Amino acid sequence: MQIAKVGLAAELLAYAEKHGEVVVGLAGAGQMGTDMVVQIGLMPGVRLGALSEVNMDAARDALLLAGWGKDDIVSTNSANDIDRAIGNGKVVLTEDFRAMCMSGKIQVIIDATGNPNIGTLIALEAFRNGKHVVMLNVEADITIGRHLAAEAKSAGVVYTGAAGDEPACTVEIMGFAQSLGFEIVAAGKGKNNALKFDATPDQYEEEARRRNMNARMLVEFVDGSKTMIEMVAVANATGLVPDVPGMHGPDATRDELAQVLCTKADGGILNKSGVVDYSIGKGVAPGVFCIVKPKHPRVLERMADLKVGPGPCFSIFRPYHLTSLEVPLSAIRAVIKGQPDMEPVDYPVAECVAVAKRDLNPGDTLGKIGEYDYRGFAMTWKDARDQQALPLGLAESAVVNRPVKAGERLSYENCTPNDDFVVTKIRQRLDQADSRFADA
């Protein structure tokens, strides 16, 4: 029995029949990148054109895992050669993301590098060459996402967060709730891993190997940085804010969410409605949620009757996010619809700042997110600005110039960001332009 294509699958098939397959360029062959190499190969109407990666062995292994034959893989750093190879049905392995972005055959770039500065360089190069960008690199998005969104609009292309990642999944169910006229009380995610603020890679090497992950990336999840990053991304795409610095992060189960992450007036812990937060309670991870409040007693009655919960607030819940497996959908929608799944609003909302994991001394040069020196911490943009807090995306390679105790926030007063990074330069310009919002 043949099952008819419906929804986006039908739209993609129609597009492919008329224009050919959607051709994707991918930057990064870590865990997420490898997943996408495999996933894209299983999807009709879309194909991988090129994979950019500095670790060529890892990239080649990803392509072979996805079913590409050795003779089907072309290694080149030439845009013309990339186009020629794609036209011949091959897939390209390249160390030069610029060549990938310059390829005339590639329509959309997915950044899965996780590095704020590299992600910025890739996005800007893609825009210069008329390519849409899917930013799985949330670390870059929370640092200068508004700038990248503006650059994309100027170039007439799409800049979007990635489907399947928790921020875009959260925004998706928020849009559903808003379309029904609900008040948005809170939105967020369940935290997947045990929360250990001082986690370091050496403590998680064995688990990382077992899970086929990079230990640094695993620690970025465990120490809470990724949760803070993702909730700040949601805030910056919606206008929701952290209710308190670091958010509440209650131990609320899936069934308890709507009675805990609601305002104090409704029996919960929130000081106000319209916030981002997360839960470490049972049954919430790996899902995302939106806590809503009906505006009419008849609707409240119906929600209770439909067993959504007792009210007065209810949880709209998506019990899964498929991370890298869903990301290609954002690439497809960018190309065939010209629509983002998630993009920053055009004003500052929230900030993910850096907090010291250990005592830091003058002269120390900071490592990467998920290593030994610092972790992420969510705040409102105004609070972070008032305290001169250092954005997490600028912490890598920053130099400490005053003693900082473990648990203290890094700031522009005790750290100097690396001015050689383009992300630092752009963020400086963004901060200067944002001064008009400081007293708003």
C-alpha positions in Angstrom: 0.0 0.0 0.0 1.3 3.4 -1.0 1.0 6.2 1.6 0.4 9.6 0.1 2.9 12.3 1.0 1.2 15.0 3.1 2.2 18.3 4.7 5.8 19.5 4.4 6.7 16.2 2.7 4.3 16.8 -0.1 5.5 20.4 -0.5 9.1 19.3 -0.6 8.3 16.6 -3.2 6.5 19.2 -5.4 9.5 21.6 -5.0 12.0 18.9 -5.9 10.1 17.9 -9.0 10.1 21.5 -10.2 13.5 22.8 -9.0 15.5 19.7 -8.0 16.6 18.6 -4.5 17.3 21.2 -1.8 21.1 21.2 -1.5 22.5 21.7 2.0 26.0 22.7 3.1 26.9 21.6 6.6 29.6 23.0 8.9 30.7 20.6 11.7 31.0 16.8 11.9 30.7 16.3 15.7 27.9 14.3 17.2 25.1 16.6 15.9 26.8 17.1 12.5 27.3 13.3 12.0 23.6 12.8 12.9 22.6 15.3 10.2 24.9 13.7 7.6 23.0 10.4 8.1 19.6 12.0 8.5 19.8 14.1 5.3 20.7 11.0 3.4 17.4 9.3 4.4 15.1 12.2 3.5 13.5 12.6 0.1 13.9 15.9 -1.8 17.0 17.0 0.0 20.7 16.1 -0.3 24.0 17.0 1.3 26.2 18.9 -1.1 29.2 19.6 1.1 30.6 19.0 4.6 33.0 21.5 6.1 35.2 20.3 8.9 38.8 20.8 10.2 38.9 17.1 11.4 38.8 15.5 8.0 39.0 11.9 9.4 35.8 12.6 11.5 34.1 14.1 8.5 35.0 11.3 6.2 33.8 8.7 8.8 30.5 10.6 9.0 30.0 10.4 5.2 30.9 6.7 5.1 28.5 6.0 8.0 25.7 7.7 6.0 26.3 5.3 3.1 28.4 7.4 0.8 31.0 5.3 -1.1 34.7 6.3 -1.0 34.5 7.1 -4.7 31.5 9.4 -4.1 33.5 11.7 -1.8 35.4 14.5 -3.3 37.9 16.5 -1.2 38.5 20.1 -2.4 38.7 23.7 -1.2 37.6 25.1 -4.5 34.0 26.5 -4.9 34.1 25.6 -8.6 35.1 22.0 -7.9 32.4 21.8 -5.2 29.8 22.8 -7.8 31.2 20.3 -10.4 31.2 17.5 -7.8 27.6 18.2 -6.7 26.5 18.3 -10.4 28.1 14.8 -10.8 26.1 13.4 -7.9 29.1 13.5 -5.5 29.4 14.8 -2.0 32.2 17.2 -1.1 34.6 17.2 1.9 36.2 20.6 2.5 38.3 22.3 5.2 37.3 25.7 3.8 33.8 26.8 4.8 34.2 29.9 2.6 34.5 27.7 -0.5 31.3 25.9 0.7 29.5 29.2 1.1 30.6 30.3 -2.3 29.3 27.2 -4.1 26.6 28.1 -6.5 24.9 24.7 -6.0 24.4 25.0 -2.3 21.3 26.8 -1.2 21.4 26.7 2.6 24.1 26.4 5.3 23.7 24.6 8.6 26.2 25.6 11.3 26.8 22.9 13.8 30.2 24.0 15.0 29.1 25.2 18.5 31.8 27.9 18.4 30.5 31.5 18.6 33.3 33.1 16.6 33.4 30.4 13.9 29.6 30.4 13.7 29.7 34.1 13.1 32.3 33.9 10.4 30.3 31.1 8.6 27.0 33.0 8.8 28.4 36.2 7.5 30.1 34.4 4.6 26.9 32.6 3.8 24.9 35.8 3.7 27.5 37.5 1.4 27.0 34.6 -1.0 23.2 34.7 -0.8 22.8 31.5 1.3 20.2 30.9 4.0 21.6 30.0 7.4 20.3 27.5 10.0 22.0 28.3 13.2 22.2 25.2 15.4 25.1 27.0 17.0 23.0 28.6 19.8 26.1 30.0 21.4 26.6 32.3 18.5 22.9 33.2 18.3 22.6 34.4 22.0 25.7 36.6 21.5 25.0 38.5 18.3 21.8 36.9 16.9 20.0 40.2 16.3 23.0 41.4 14.2 23.0 38.2 12.2 19.2 38.4 11.6 19.5 41.9 10.4 22.4 41.0 8.0 20.3 38.1 6.6 17.4 40.5 5.9 19.7 42.9 4.2 21.0 40.0 2.0 17.4 38.8 1.3 17.9 35.4 2.9 16.7 33.5 6.0 18.4 33.3 9.3 16.8 30.8 11.6 17.2 28.7 14.7 17.1 25.0 14.2 14.0 22.8 14.3 14.4 20.0 16.8 16.6 22.0 19.1 14.7 22.9 22.3 14.5 26.7 21.7 12.7 26.3 18.3 10.5 23.5 19.7 9.5 25.8 22.6 8.8 28.7 20.2 6.7 26.3 18.1 4.3 25.4 20.9 4.2 29.1 22.0 3.0 30.0 18.6 0.3 27.4 18.8 -0.8 28.7 22.3 -0.7 32.3 21.1 -2.8 31.5 18.1 -5.5 30.3 20.5 -5.4 33.5 22.5 -3.9 32.1 25.6 -1.8 34.2 28.0 1.7 32.9 28.0 2.8 32.5 31.6 6.0 30.6 31.2 7.9 28.6 28.6 10.8 26.3 28.8 12.3 22.8 28.9 13.1 19.8 31.0 16.8 19.5 31.8 18.1 16.2 30.4 21.2 15.6 32.5 22.0 15.7 36.1 22.8 19.3 37.1 26.3 19.8 38.5 27.5 23.4 38.2 31.2 22.6 38.7 31.3 19.7 36.2 34.6 19.4 34.2 35.4 17.2 31.2 37.8 14.9 33.0 34.9 13.8 35.2 32.8 12.7 32.2 35.3 11.2 29.7 33.9 7.7 30.3 30.3 8.7 30.0 31.1 10.7 26.9 32.8 7.7 25.2 29.8 5.5 26.1 27.4 8.0 24.6 29.7 8.7 21.6 30.0 12.4 22.6 32.7 14.9 23.1 33.3 15.3 26.9 33.4 19.1 26.7 30.0 19.1 24.9 28.6 16.7 27.5 29.8 19.0 30.3 28.2 22.0 28.6 24.9 20.2 29.3 25.7 18.9 32.7 27.0 22.2 34.2 23.8 24.0 33.2 25.3 26.1 30.5 23.3 24.7 27.6 20.0 25.1 29.5 20.9 28.7 30.2 21.9 29.3 26.6 18.8 27.7 25.2 16.4 29.6 27.5 18.1 32.9 26.7 17.6 32.0 23.0 13.9 31.5 23.6 13.8 34.8 25.5 15.5 36.7 22.7 13.1 35.2 20.1 9.9 36.0 22.1 10.4 38.8 24.7 9.9 36.4 27.6 12.5 37.0 30.4 14.2 35.1 33.2 12.0 35.7 36.3 15.1 35.7 38.6 18.8 35.5 37.7 19.6 31.9 36.8 15.9 31.1 36.6 14.1 28.9 39.2 14.7 25.4 37.8 12.2 23.8 40.1 11.9 20.0 40.7 8.4 20.0 39.2 7.2 16.9 37.4 5.3 17.0 34.2 2.0 16.9 36.0 3.0 19.6 38.4 4.5 22.1 35.9 1.4 24.3 35.5 0.8 24.6 39.2 4.5 25.4 40.0 5.6 27.6 37.1 2.8 30.0 37.4 2.5 33.3 39.3 2.3 33.4 43.1 -1.2 34.8 42.8 -2.1 31.5 41.1 -0.3 29.4 43.7 3.1 29.1 41.9 6.6 30.4 42.4 6.8 33.1 39.7 6.9 36.8 40.5 5.3 37.7 37.1 3.8 36.1 34.0 5.8 35.9 30.7 9.0 34.2 31.7 11.4 31.5 30.6 12.4 28.7 32.9 13.3 25.0 33.1 12.4 22.0 35.3 14.6 19.2 36.7 11.4 17.2 37.7 10.6 13.7 36.5 8.9 13.3 33.2 9.7 16.7 31.8 12.9 16.0 29.9 13.4 15.6 27.0 10.2 17.7 26.4 9.5 21.4 26.2 6.5 23.2 27.6 4.4 26.3 27.5 2.4 27.2 30.6 -0.8 29.1 29.5 -3.8 30.7 31.2 -7.2 30.9 29.5 -8.7 34.4 29.4 -12.4 33.2 29.8 -14.0 30.9 32.3 -15.7 28.8 29.6 -12.3 28.0 28.0 -10.8 27.2 31.4 -13.8 24.8 32.0 -13.2 23.1 28.7 -9.5 22.7 29.3 -10.2 21.0 32.6 -12.9 18.9 31.1 -10.4 17.8 28.4 -8.1 16.6 31.2 -5.3 19.1 30.3 -5.1 19.8 34.0 -7.0 21.4 37.0 -6.2 25.0 36.1 -6.2 27.9 36.4 -3.0 27.4 34.4 -2.3 24.6 32.0 0.8 23.0 30.4 1.0 22.7 26.6 3.6 20.0 26.4 5.7 18.5 23.6 7.3 15.3 25.1 10.2 15.1 22.7 12.7 17.1 20.7 14.6 15.2 18.0 17.6 17.6 18.0 19.8 17.0 14.9 17.3 14.7 13.2 14.8 17.6 12.8 17.3 20.3 11.9 17.1 19.7 8.1 13.5 20.7 8.3 14.6 24.2 9.0 16.9 24.2 6.0 14.0 22.9 3.8 11.5 25.5 5.0 14.1 28.3 4.5 14.6 27.3 0.9 11.1 26.4 -0.2 9.1 28.7 2.0 11.5 31.5 2.8 10.5 31.2 6.4 12.5 31.0 9.7 11.4 28.6 12.4 12.8 31.0 15.0 14.6 34.3 14.9 15.6 37.0 17.4 13.4 40.0 18.0 15.0 43.3 17.1 15.6 44.5 20.7 17.6 43.1 23.6 15.8 40.8 26.1 18.1 38.4 28.0 21.7 37.6 28.3 23.7 34.4 29.1 26.7 35.5 31.1 29.7 33.7 32.4 30.2 32.5 36.0 33.5 31.2 37.3 33.7 27.4 38.0 37.0 27.8 39.8 39.1 30.6 41.3 40.6 32.5 38.4 43.8 34.5 38.6 45.1 37.5 36.7 46.8 36.4 33.5 44.6 33.3 33.1 43.4 32.8 29.5 39.9 31.2 29.5 39.1 28.0 27.7 35.9 27.0 25.9 32.4 26.6 27.1 32.0 23.3 28.8 35.6 23.1 30.0 37.2 24.1 33.4 36.8 27.8 33.8 33.2 29.0 33.6 29.6 28.2 33.0 26.5 29.9 31.6 24.0 31.9 33.7 20.8 33.5 32.5 19.9 37.1 33.3 17.8 39.9 31.9 19.7 42.0 29.4 19.3 45.1 31.6 20.6 43.4 34.7 23.6 42.0 32.8 24.3 45.4 31.3 24.0 47.2 34.6 26.5 44.7 36.1 28.9 44.8 33.1 28.6 41.0 33.0 30.6 39.3 30.3 28.5 37.5 27.7 29.2 33.7 27.6 29.9 33.9 23.9 32.8 36.2 24.5 34.5 34.2 27.3 36.6 31.9 25.2 40.2 33.2 25.0 39.3 36.2 27.3 42.1 37.1 29.7 41.5 37.5 33.4 42.9 40.8 34.8 41.5 40.7 38.4 41.1 37.7 40.8 37.7 36.0 40.4 36.4 33.6 43.0 34.5 30.4 42.0 30.8 31.3 41.7 31.4 35.0 40.8 30.3 36.4 37.5 32.9 37.4 34.9 32.6 41.0 33.8 34.3 43.5 31.6 36.0 44.8 34.7 37.7 41.5 35.6 38.1 40.0 32.1 39.2 41.3 28.7 37.6 39.5 25.7 39.7 38.6 22.7 39.4 41.5 20.4 40.8 39.5 17.5 37.5 37.6 17.3 35.0 39.0 14.9 32.2 38.1 17.3 33.8 40.4 19.9 34.0 43.3 17.5 30.3 42.8 16.4 29.1 42.5 19.9 30.9 45.8 20.9 29.1 47.6 18.1 25.8 45.9 19.1 26.3 47.1 22.7 26.9 50.6 21.6 23.8 50.6 19.5 21.8 49.1 22.3 22.6 52.0 24.7 19.3 53.5 23.5 17.5 50.7 25.3 19.3 51.0 28.6 16.9 53.4 30.2 13.8 52.2 28.4 
